[in-house]
Amino acid sequence: MAEYMIFKRKIYDTMLKWKNERNGDTALLIQGARRVGKSTIVEEFARKEYKSYILIDFSKVSKEVSDLFNDISDLNYLFLRLQFIFQVELHERDSVIIFDEVQLQPLARQAIKHLVKDHRYDYIETGSLISVRSKSRDIIIPSEETKVNMYPMDYEEFRWALGDTATIPLLRTAFEKKKPLGDAVHRKLMRDFRLYMLVGGMPQAVSAYINTNNFTAVDLVKRNIITLYEEDFGKIDDSGRAKAMYDAIPAQLSRNRSRYQVGNAIPDEKVDRVINIIKDMEDSMTTNVAYHADDPNIGLALTINQEYFKMYASDTGLFVTLAFKDSDITENVIYKKLLNDKLNTNLGYVYENVIAQMLKATGKNLFYHTIPYAEGKKYYEVDFIITDKHKISPIEVKSSGYKTHKSLDTFCIKFSDRIMNKYLIYTKDYRYENRIHYIPIYMTMFL
């Protein structure tokens, strides 16, 4: 089946590092949104790196197996039962036991402390952060966990899936040497990148694209994932506010406002009443949230304004589908315009979403800043701010004209003593002039 295609993922090397360096002293907890490929990569890792493994999927495991964790006073008995039920022989220090969707059996997670101390086998857990947290309120959280976040496939992983290992090293070299690639090469690179924006980085969507070369099939997969996320939001918040806020992401960004307008997504709702829901949505890793840094400096998180934020979909492929989820794919103008390179200023927010996704995938938290015009009615807005050594670097996103960048200029004048680099991310080739780095969007991953 298409959805079980196994792709090369960067997290594999992180897992290997954990196995070799920790040598069973901690369990590995992989957190991520549903359908980002956690279970697939963990089982692939277990198959390749251990003599044997047992995979306990708590979303479909029998009551007999689940109940084993109600009493773990006799670990010998636990391991004998697991080997018998799964018909797998465990080998000391050369087998791994996987707790998939561990949030569904909190006592299994609580048992990690004793299992790790026993040290016979390795343990890998998977779950989404919000589910793990909400289901863990009544247990003792094990400190013997190494936590790793897993995101949708980044652009390099997407290129690998298509059999391309040459593009990203070329881009990295050009970025490091600050060299343009030339018009013809840049046009091809933009065409390739637009494909990533359409398909996205959810492994099932990538599989559907590779197997069918048909955007309708890809869109169907993405719609199913969005439905799954919306059901999960019902578990976070049964009032429907989380779902409403998620569904409103494209409309909110398209209005080009300086912050998410909660009252537009949920009539008569106030932002201070949904802060916890927003945090839960962020923790679910289905959304990326950029917070306003009121006084942007090296410690960006120290001055965040939690009531002033922007919300993005964690995967831009899902974002493109979400924008038209109540219509047929043939009506999805973003698909048509991205494919034909006709994405104009009005659809620049699609680029903003993918930049947020790319920055997040490299481990950066998202911040932005606004400065009011002299008359106070409108704002200059720097779309993203990243820490850069002992200073900060502002990023302005431009989907079309790039010769004026008043927001970037105003920000850099106001905070001149804090600036390391100035970045303008846009759709043209690399250039450096007037101390501004003009970065083609596909190089965002190197910032």
N, C-alpha and C positions, 0 to 999 in steps of 0.2 A: 504493500500500500504506500501511496505517495507520502503520507504523513510520517512514515517511519524512516525516511531517508536520514542518514547520519552525516552530519556536517562537521568539518573541522572547526573547533571553537577554542578561543584563547584561554578560556577558563580551565581547559585541560592541563595546561602547564602550571597553573596556580594549584590545581589539585595534586599534581605530581610533586610540586615543591612541598606542599603540606605533608604528603605521605613520607617523603624522604627526610624532611627536617624534623617533624614532630614525632615520627615513629610510634604512633599510637597513644601519645600523651594527651591528645585532644581528639574530640570528634569534629568532623567538618560539617558545618551547617550552611547549605547553599540556599540563599533567599532570592526570590524573584517572582515576578508576576506569573500567572498561569500561562502556559503555552510558550514560554521562552526557550524551552528545551532542557530544563533541569533534569528530569527523569532520564531522558535519552542519553545525555552526556555522562551522567553518573553510572548508568549501567554499562555504557561503552568503556568507561574507565575501569570499572570493576572487572569486566571481562578481560581487559588487556593487561592490567597491572597486578592481578592477584591470581592465586592458584584456584580459588573458588569464591563464590559469593552467594549470599541470600538476599533477595529483594523482597521486602515487606511493604506492599503498597496499602497503606491504611485506608485508602478510599474504596478498596474492594476486598480487603482481607476478611477471612472468616472470623466469627466471634471467638472461636477456639484459639486462634493466634493472638487476637487483640487482648483476650483475657489473660494471656501468659504474663503480661506486664503489670497485672494487678498485685502480684506478689513475686518479687525478684530476690527473695531471701536465699534461694538455692540456685545459683547461676549454673551449676553443673546440669541440673534438671532442665533449666531454661534452654541451654544449648543443645541438649539431647533431644528435647521436643522439637526445636526448630529444625534440626538436621533430619529428624524422622518425617516431619510434616512436609518439608520442602524437598526431601530426598537429595540433599546436598551434604557432602562431607566437609566440615570446617577444619582448616589447618592452622595451628597456632602461629601467629604473626605472619600468616600468608593468606588470610581470608578477610573479607570485609562484609559487614552486615549493613544493608541500606534500609533506612526508615524513610520511605517515600510518603509525602504528604503527612509529615510527622505531627502536624497540628491537630490531626483527627484522633490521635491517641496521646494526649499530654503525658500520661504516665510513662510512655516509652521514652519521651524526651527527658523526663525527670530521672529515668533509670540510667541515662548516659553517664552520670557521675560515677556510679558503681561499675558500669560496664568498662569505662575507660580505665578506672583504677585496677580492675581485674587484668587488663592488658593482653588478653589472649588474642583478640581480634581488633581490626579497625572498624570505625563506624562513620557512615556518611548519612546526614539527614537532609531532606529537602522540604521546603514549604514557602508560602508567601509570608512576608513579615507581619502583615496585619493579622492574618489568621493565626500565625505562630504566637503573636502577642496576646490576642484576645482569648485564645484557648489555653494560655499558660498562666492565667491569673491565680489559679488555685494550686499551682505546683511550685516546687523549688527549682528555679532556673539553674541549670548546670553551668558552672563557670568553666568547665572543661570543654568549651566549644570554640573552634575557630570559625568565625562568620565571614562569608564571602557573598557579595551581591552579584547576581547574574542578570544581564540585560538582553534585549533583543540583539540579533546579529548586527554587529557594527559594519561599516562599509567594507572594511578589509575582509571580514568573514563572508560577506555577501559576494565579493569578488572571488574568493576561494571557492565558494559553492558553484560559481559559474565556470570554474576551471582556470581562473586568471590569477596567477601569482606574480605577474610582472608589473601591474599598474601601481600598486601602493609603494613598492620600493622606488619606482621612478618619481612618484609624487613626493616622497620623503626626501629624496636627494635634491629635487628642485626647491623644496621648501627650505632645506638647510642651507643651500647655496644661494638662496634668494634669486632664483633665475626663472624668467618666464618660459613657458613650454612651447610657445608659438601658436598661432591661430588655429591651424588645422588640428593639432593635437588637442588643444583646449576644447575645441568643438566636440571632438569625439569623447573626451573625458566628461564633459557636461551631459552629453547624451547618455553615457553610461550611468552617471550619477542620478539623472532624472528617473531612470529605471528603478534604482534603489528607492527613491522617494515614493514611487508608485507601488512597488511590491512590498517594501518594508523589510523588517528583519525578523519576523516571526517565522520559525523554521517550517511550519506547515504551509504558509503562504509561499515561501521560497520554493518548497517542494512542488507545490501546485504550478508555479511558473515554469520550473524546469521540465516538469512532466507534460504540461499541456501547451505551453507558450500561448496561454489564453487568459486575458485579464478578467474575463467573466468568472472563470474557475477560481482565480486568485481572490477576486472580490468576495465570492461566496465563502471561502475559508475565513477571510477577515471578518465578515458579518457574523459568522458563528462565534468567533473569538470575542467580538464586541458584546454579543448576547450573553456569553459566559461571564464577562466582566460586569455587565449590568446586573446579572443575578447575584454576583459576589457583593456588589454595592448594597444590595438589599440586606445582606448579612451585616454589613458595616452600619447601615442606617435604614431601618425599615420604614422611615417616613418618605423615602424616595428622593430626598434632597441630594444625596451623593450621585445617584443616577442622573438627575436633572443637571447637576453641575458638570458631569462628565460629557453628557450629550451636547451641552452648550459650548464646549471648548472651541470648535471651529467658528461659531458665530461670535463668540467673545473676541477672538483674535482678529477676525475680519473687520471688526469695528475700529481697530487700531486705537483703542483707548489705553490710557496709561496704567490701568489695572483691571482685574477681573471684576465685573459689576454683578455682584451676587443677586441684587434685586431684579436684574434682567433675566437671570436663569431661574430664580425662584421668586415669584411675585411677592412683594412685601417682606422678603427676608432680609435680615441685617447680617453683615459680615461677622460681627462679634459673636453671633449665635451659632455660627457654623465653623469656627476655627478648628474645633476638634475633629469635625468631619473632614475638613481639608487636610489635616495632618494624617488622618487615617487613609485618605485617598493617596496621599504622597507615599505613606508607608507601604501601601499595597503594591507600589511600583508600577501601577497602571498609568500613573500621571507623573509628570515632572513639574515641579512648582518653583518658579523664580520669585524670590522675595525682594522687596525694596530695601536696599541698604541706605539708611537715612544719612549716615556719615561714612561714605565708603573709604575704607583704609585696609591695611593688611589683615586685620581681624574682621572680615566682612560680616561674620555671623553676630558680632557684638552689637551691631546697631540695626538688626533687621526689624522691619515693621510687618508683623504677621497679618495685619489687616489690609496690607497693600501688596498684592501679589498678582502674578500671571500664571495661568495654568496651561500646560501643554500635554498632548497625548504622548505616552512613553515611546510609541512607535509611529513613525510618520506614515507608514503604509496603512495602519489602522486609522490615523487621522484623516487621510484622503477618503477612506470609506465612510468614516463617521460623519464627514461633512455632507454626505448625500445618502445617509443610510435609509431614509424613508422613500428614496426614489430608485428607479432602475439604474443599473450601471451605465446604460446608454445616455442617461441625463447627466452623468458626472463630468462636469466641464473641466475639473482639475485633471482627470485622466487625459482628456483630449488635448488640453493646452500644454501639459507637461510633455506628452509624447511629441507634439508638434513644435516644441520650444516656443510656445506663445504665452507662457506664464507672465502676465503683466503685473504692474504695480499692485493692482487690486487683489492679486493672489500671492503677494509677497509673504503673507503670514505662513504659507506652507514652508517657505525657506526658514522662517524663524523657528518653526516647530522642529525641523530636522537639525538645526544648529543646536537647539536646546538638547535634543536627543544625543547628538555627537559629543557635546561637552560633558553630559552626564555619564556617558559610556567610558570616558577617560577618568572618571572618579571626581569630577568637579561638582561642587554645589552651585546652584544657580542664583545669581543676584543681578539686579538692575538698579538704575538710578534715574530720577527725573529732576529737572531744574525748571522752575516756572519762568515764563517769559516776563519781561519787565512789567507788562500790564496785568500779569497774574492769571489770565484766563486759560492759556495753553502752556504746554510743557515741551522742553527739550528732553529727549529720552535716549539714554545709552542702553541698548538692548541687553547687554550682558557685561558683567565685570568679573575678571578672574584674578586671583592672586598670582603674582609673578615675582619669584624670589622674595625680596623684602619690600616689594611695592605692589601696585595693582595695575592691571592693563584693561582699559575699556574696549568694548567691541560694539561697533555700530553695524547693523545689517541693512544692506541695500539690495533691492531686487531689480532696480533699473538704474536710474541716473546716479552717478557716484561722485560727480565733480563737486557737489556741495555736500558738506557733512557738518552742518551747523551744530548738531547735538554733540558730536564727538569733540569739535573745537571748543564749545562752551564748557564741557566737562573738563577738558584738559587745561583750560585756562584757570578754572575755579580750583582744581586740585593739582596744580602743576608740580608741586613738590612730592606728590605721591605716585606719579606716573612712571611706569617702566617702558611699556610699548603701547602704541596706538594701532588698533586693528580695525579695518573696514572689510567686512566679509561681503562678497558680491558675486556676480555671475560671469565675470571676465577673468582674463589671465592674471597671473601674479605680477605685481609691480610694487616698487618702493619709491615714494617721492614725498618731499616735505615732511620727512620723518614719520610717515604713515605707511604701515604695511597693508597693501591691498591684497586680500587673500581670496582666491577662488573657493567657493563653498566646499568643494571636495577636499580641501586641505585643512578644514576646521579641526580634524582629529589630531593635528600636530601642535595645536596651541597648548 
